[in-house]
Amino acid sequence: MIENREIMMRMFPELFEKINIEPVENYSSYLLDIMKSLAPRKCEGDPKIVILTPGPLNSAYYEHSYLADTMGVELVQGSDLIVEDNITFMRTTQGKQKVDIIYRRIDDDFIDPLSFNETSVIGVPGLFHSYKSGYVNICSAPGSGIADDKAIYTYMPDIIRFYLGEEPKLPSIKTWRCSKAADRKYVLG
């Protein structure tokens, strides 16, 4: 998202001058403020925040790196973290540092080989227990990806009305529920 916006601004500056497009350059500082507010109960002092990436071969690695740099936090891979007695630490050249908040950018299945996919080599063994014990908070918590699942799109207006008690501000993209006979007929039609 951020990389695309930067490129678009360079290639089409007149577009951004004529149309009132919301800027994204403060996104990193807003995200950092939100993450700080999500420090776990067992956090003492300023929370230590890291971004957990699957690594440089991931298609979104540039964004992970950019966010870490602009937020002033560490970009880590699973092998950089260790869990001892349910407390999550980051390995550094000065020794272990306690981690309070992880902005997770790896898929649910790979986050913790002890709790999810046992063949994962990019996750952190014991991380989910650390999270459940309240020692670390995981932003983009396990299971939250369901809200971005295309099968949920048709339900989003209803979800917004139910949980927020208001109408959606933007219309959803047209989607069909194939469990409904009329929708299925249209899709297969």
C-alpha positions in Angstrom: 0.0 0.0 0.0 2.6 2.5 1.1 5.0 1.6 -1.8 2.2 1.9 -4.3 1.2 5.3 -3.0 4.7 6.6 -3.2 5.1 5.5 -6.8 1.7 6.9 -7.8 2.5 10.3 -6.3 5.8 10.4 -8.2 4.2 9.3 -11.5 0.9 11.3 -11.3 1.4 14.3 -9.0 -1.3 16.2 -10.7 -3.8 13.5 -9.8 -3.1 14.0 -6.1 -3.2 17.8 -6.4 -6.7 17.8 -8.1 -8.3 15.2 -6.0 -8.5 15.3 -2.2 -6.8 12.0 -1.5 -6.0 11.2 2.1 -2.2 11.1 2.7 -0.5 7.9 4.1 2.8 9.4 5.1 1.7 9.5 8.8 0.4 5.9 8.7 3.5 4.6 10.5 3.2 7.0 13.4 -0.5 6.3 13.8 0.1 2.6 13.7 2.9 3.0 16.4 0.6 5.0 18.7 -2.1 2.4 18.3 0.3 -0.5 19.1 1.7 1.3 22.2 -1.9 1.6 23.5 -2.2 -2.2 23.1 0.5 -3.1 25.6 -0.3 -6.3 27.5 -1.3 -6.1 31.2 2.1 -7.5 32.2 4.1 -4.8 30.4 6.3 -2.6 32.6 7.3 0.8 31.2 7.4 1.6 27.5 6.4 -1.4 25.5 9.0 -3.1 23.2 7.4 -3.5 19.8 8.6 -5.7 16.9 7.3 -6.5 13.4 7.4 -10.2 12.8 8.0 -11.0 9.1 8.4 -14.3 7.2 11.6 -12.8 5.7 13.0 -11.2 2.6 11.4 -13.7 0.2 7.9 -12.6 1.1 6.2 -10.3 -1.4 5.4 -7.7 1.3 8.9 -7.6 2.8 9.5 -4.1 1.5 6.5 -2.9 3.4 7.5 -4.8 6.6 11.0 -3.2 6.4 9.6 0.2 5.6 7.2 0.1 8.5 9.8 -1.1 10.9 12.2 1.7 9.8 9.7 4.5 9.9 8.2 3.3 13.2 11.6 2.9 14.8 11.0 -0.7 15.8 12.9 -3.9 15.1 12.0 -6.1 12.1 12.4 -9.7 13.2 12.0 -13.2 11.9 10.8 -16.1 14.0 14.4 -17.2 14.6 15.1 -13.8 16.3 12.5 -14.5 19.0 12.5 -17.1 21.8 9.9 -17.9 24.5 11.0 -18.8 28.0 8.5 -19.3 30.8 5.8 -17.9 28.6 7.8 -14.6 28.2 8.8 -13.6 24.6 12.3 -12.3 24.1 14.2 -11.0 21.1 17.8 -12.2 20.7 20.2 -9.3 20.4 24.0 -8.9 20.5 23.5 -7.4 24.0 21.5 -10.4 25.2 17.8 -11.1 25.3 15.3 -8.2 25.4 11.7 -8.7 26.5 9.1 -8.1 23.7 5.7 -6.8 24.6 4.0 -6.3 21.3 4.3 -8.1 18.0 2.9 -6.8 14.8 2.4 -10.1 13.1 2.9 -10.3 9.3 3.0 -14.1 8.9 0.0 -16.4 8.4 -1.8 -18.0 11.3 -0.7 -21.5 10.5 3.0 -20.6 10.7 3.0 -18.4 13.8 3.8 -21.1 16.4 4.8 -24.7 15.5 3.7 -25.9 19.0 0.2 -24.7 18.6 -0.5 -24.6 14.9 1.4 -26.1 12.0 4.2 -28.3 13.5 6.2 -28.1 10.3 6.5 -24.3 10.5 10.1 -23.1 10.4 9.2 -19.4 10.4 7.2 -19.3 13.6 8.2 -19.0 17.2 7.7 -22.1 19.4 5.6 -21.2 22.4 4.5 -17.8 21.1 0.8 -18.6 21.3 1.1 -19.6 25.0 2.9 -16.4 25.7 0.1 -14.5 24.0 -2.6 -16.4 26.0 -0.7 -15.9 29.2 -0.8 -12.1 28.7 2.9 -11.5 28.4 2.9 -10.4 24.8 0.2 -8.9 22.6 -0.1 -9.9 19.0 -1.5 -7.2 16.7 -3.3 -8.8 13.9 -4.2 -11.6 16.4 -4.4 -15.2 15.3 -7.8 -15.7 13.7 -8.3 -12.1 12.8 -7.7 -12.8 9.1 -11.2 -14.2 8.8 -12.5 -10.6 8.5 -10.5 -10.3 5.2 -11.7 -13.6 3.9 -13.7 -13.2 0.6 -16.4 -15.6 1.9 -17.1 -13.0 4.6 -17.6 -10.0 2.2 -21.3 -10.5 1.8 -21.8 -10.4 5.5 -19.7 -7.2 6.2 -22.7 -4.7 5.9 -24.6 -6.9 8.5 -21.5 -7.2 10.7 -21.1 -3.4 10.7 -24.7 -2.8 11.5 -24.7 -5.3 14.3 -21.4 -4.4 16.0 -21.3 -0.6 15.3 -25.0 0.1 15.1 -24.5 2.2 11.9 -24.7 1.9 8.2 -21.5 1.1 6.2 -19.7 4.2 5.0 -18.6 2.6 1.8 -20.5 0.0 -0.3 -19.1 -3.5 -0.4 -18.0 -5.0 -3.7 -20.8 -7.0 -5.2 -20.5 -10.6 -3.9 -22.8 -13.6 -4.0 -23.5 -16.2 -1.4 -23.4 -19.5 -3.2 -25.3 -21.1 -0.4 -28.4 -19.2 -1.6 -30.1 -20.8 -4.6 -30.6 -17.5 -6.5 -27.0 -16.4 -6.0 -25.6 -19.8 -6.9 -27.7 -19.9 -10.1 -26.4 -16.5 -11.0 -22.7 -17.5 -10.4 -23.0 -20.8 -12.3 -25.3 -19.2 -14.8 
